Amino acid sequence: MSIFFKIPVEIEIRLDNEESRKHHEVKTPHGRLDRLPIYKDGESVKGVVTLRTKEGKKIDHLGVKVQLLGSIETNNDGLVSSEFLTLATELAAPGQLTHSQSYPFEFKNVEKQYESYRGKNAKLRYYLKVAIQRKSNTEITREKELWVFQYYTKLNEENKARENGLQSAPRLAKDVHSVKMDVGIEDCLHIEFEYSKSRFSLKDVIIGRIYFLLVRLKIKHMELSLIRREIVGSAPNQITDSETVVRFEIMDGAPVKGETIPIRLFLSGFDLTPTYKDVNKKFSVRTYLSLVLIDEDARRYFKQSEIFLYRDS
């Protein structure tokens, strides 16, 4: 018989306004979609815990508590979990549970310093954990995960980035100027990719142009990609995983000197995450623009440039 049927009490965790609150869909490693309620930094987390005993059962316990936890799990040299947030409140003193009982709880104005994240080798999660303490140091527990978004504005973005572990953005004065990325082979090829800025919100549009200044190679086609790079741990056990979020062809055929190709890439249509840098000294997540040229002999010439991504309200 499954141990599930041996547990004499059912634990339900319900959050205030859970049905009307916005949810975020996250794919599990097994391919299932989890719909998790979204919370913001500084927002209170409150709800009700209900304990239901099996019919005719009486449960002796040594206390009931609820915790709000924030943890980072990394898998670079074995699975390691560390907590950066631990809040707890007692729901019930030691006693006996003879019928269904409900207990309201509230964690006020909780500082949630990082955004939730699920990657290949790193996971940052916030969750509620209810524990019924029993004799012999055994517990009956139930968890409920939340999803936290961090929102940034142009005014507080740079300061928040430093405080919360995100990569610092370029200063506003610098962001007025365009950014240039060169791909070149001496006396054979010189291409300049110019785009409007290096800092983008997740709903933004990358606008730019590609200039062909020197073309003496037989270019077959050209691609532009967005690459997400997850870096977990530190040397010598550091693991880097790169994922191409989107790749599309921007040219098919041989260009000529002086030709210009306009670029317009809408970011809102892709599954992107904000930029993180050394979150709690555990992991980083960065995004790169990658320009790739392929010649008629299938040789590849490429250049990557990092862009800073943030979530706005």
N, C-alpha and C positions, 0 to 999 in steps of 0.2 A: 504494500500500500504506500502511496506517495506520502511523504512527510507533510505535505500541504493539508491533507485531511486529518492529520493528527493534531494540528494547531487548534487549540480550543477557543480562540478568539479571533474575530476579524477586525482589522484596523482600516478605517477609511479616513483619508485626508482630503478635505475640500477647502479650496481657497475662495476668498471673497470675490465676487464678480467674475468667477472663473469662466463662465459660459460666454459672457460679453467681452471678455478681455481678448486682445489680439494674441494669436498663437503663431509659433514658428515650427515649420516641419523640418525634421532632421532625419536623415536616413541612418538606420542602424547597420552594424557590420553584416547582419543577416538579410539586409535589403528591405526591412520593414520601415515604415514612416512613423516617427513619433511626433505628436502634436503637443508642443510644450508652451505653457503660458509665458508671455513676455513681460519682463520687469525692467525697470530703469534703475540707474544708480541713485541712491538716496530715497528710493520708494520703500514704503513699509510693506511687510509681508505678513498677512494675517488670514485667519481662516478658522476652521473647526475640525477637531479630531473626534471621530466617533468610534467607540469600542463596542463591538457586538459579540456577546458570548454565544456559543453553540447552545441549542435548546437543552435546558435542564442542567447546564454546567455552571459551576462556581469556580472562579479563578482567584487564587491567592497571589498577591504580587507585592514587590518591595518598592513600588513607585512607578510612575509613568512620566516620561519627559519627552519633549519635542526639541529638536535641534535644527538650526539652519546652518548648513555647512557649505563651504566653498573648497574645492579640491582640484589639484592638477595631477593627472596620471600621465606618466611618460614611459615609453618602452624602447629605450636605447641600449640598455644593458640589463635586461630583465624589467618586469613591470614594477614601477615605483609610484606610490601615491603620497602626496603631501598636502596638508590642509593649510589654507591661508585665511580662512574665515571659520570661526566656531562661535555660535551663539546658542544658548540653551535656556529653556524655561521648564519648570516642573508643572505638570498637569494634574497629578494626583499623588497624595501621600500613600505610604504603604497601607494596604487594606485588602478587601475582597471585592471582586467584581461579580455581581450576581445577575445583572441585567444590562441592557444597552446604556451607555453613558456618553455624553458629548461634552467636549472641553474646548472652549474658544482659546485662541492664542494670537499674539501679535508681536512681531519684531519691528520696532519703530525705526523709520528713517535709516534703513540699512545701507551702509557704504559698500557698494559692489564695485571694486576697483578694476576689475577686468571684465571683458566681454566673454560670454560663453563660446566655446570652440570645441569642435570634434574633427580631428585630423587622423592621419594614418598612424602616427606614433605618439601623438599628444592629445590629451582631452582635458578641457577645463569646464568644470560643471558646478552648478549650484543645486542643492537639493535639501528637502526637508526629510528628517528622519525621526520617526516615532519609535520609542523603545519602551517595552513593558519589562521591567526587571523582575526576575524570578529567583527562587532559591538556587544555590549551587552556581551562582554567577552566570546563569543562562538568561537570554533575552528573546523576546518576540519582537520583531522589528518590521517596519514598513517604510519605504522611501517614496518620495515624489519629487521629480526633477522640475526645475524652473529653467527658463532661458533668459539670459540678461543681455540687453543691448546697451552699448555705450554710444551716446550721441555727442557730436562735437560741432561747434559753430566756428566761424572764421575768427571770432574774437578770443575764444578760450582754447582753441585747438592746440596751439603750441605748448601752453602751460599744462594742459591736461595730458598731452602726450608724454611729457616728461614724468608727470606724477604717476601715470597708469601703465607705464611700460611700453607705450607705443613709440615707434620711431619718430623722432622730432621732425616736423614738417619744415620746409623752407620758409623763411620769413616772408611776410606779405609783400614787402618791397621787391624781393627777388622774384616773386611769383608772377609779377607783371610781365616779365620777359619770357620769351619762348625758350624751349629747350632743344638742343641740337644733338643728334646722334649720328656719327660718321661711320660708314663702312668703306674701307679702302684697301686697295692693293697698289703699291707704288707703280706708276706708269701704266696701269691696267684698268683700274676701277676706282671711282670716287663717287659715293652716293651720300647725300645728306638728308636725314629724316628730321624734320622740324615739327615739334608739336607745342601747343599753346602754353602748357604748364606741366609741373611734375607732381602736383598734388590734386587729387580728384576725390569727390564723394562717390559713394557706391551707385548713385543715380546719375552720375555725370556723363559727359560725352568727351571722348578724346578726339580733338580736331587737329589735323596736321597735314603736312605735304611732304612728299619725297621728291628730291631734286637729283637728277642725274647730271653730274658735273663732268665726269669722264667715263666713257664706256668703250673698252677695247676687248672685253670678254663677250662671248656669245651667251647672254643670259636667257635661260629658258622660261623661268617664272620666279615670282617673289611671293613670300608669305609674311604675314604679321600674326604674332601669337601673344597671348597673355599667359604667363607662366607663374604659378603659385609655388613658392619654395618653403617647405617646412623644415626647420633646423632644430633638432632636439639634442640636449646635452651639450657637453663640451669635450674638446680633444683630451685623450685619444679615442673616446667612446662616442663621439658626435655622429649623429645620423642625419643625413640630408635627403629629403624626398621632394622631387620636382614633379609637378602635375601641370599639363597643358590644359588650361581652362577653356580656351577657344583658339582655333587656328583657322585663318581664312586666306585665300589667295587674293592678292591685290593686283597682280599683273600676270598676264600670260602672253609670252612673246618677247622679242628682243627690243629693248628700249634704245633710244638714241640720245646723244648728248644734248642737254638743254630741255629734255622732256620733264614734265612735272605731273605727279599723281596725287590727287587729293585723298585724304584719309578722314573717315568719320566713323568712330566706333562707340556705340551706345553701351555703357557698362551695365545698365539696369537689367539687361536680359541674361546676365550670367551669374553663376553661383560664386560670388566673390566674398572675401572676408576682409575686414580692416587690416591694416599693417600692424604687426606686433613686433616689438624688439625686446628680446631677453626677458620675457614675462616671468617674474618671480625667479629669475635666473634658471629657468627650466627650458623654455623654447621660444622660437621666433617664427613669424610667418611674414613673408615678403612677397611682393608681386613685381614682375618684370615685363616690360615690353620687349619682345624679341623680333628682330627683323632678319629674315633669312632669304638669301638669293641662291638659286640653283642654276648652274650652267648646263650646257648641252652634254658635258661629260659626267653629269650627276655630282659634280663637286659643289659643296655647300659653303657659303660665306655668310657669317651671321654676326650680329652685335646685339647685346642686351643692355637695357637701361632700366634701373629700378624706378618705380613710381610709388608714391605714398597714397594709400587709400584710407578713407575715414567714413564713418556713418553720420549723416546729418539728420535732423529731425524731420 
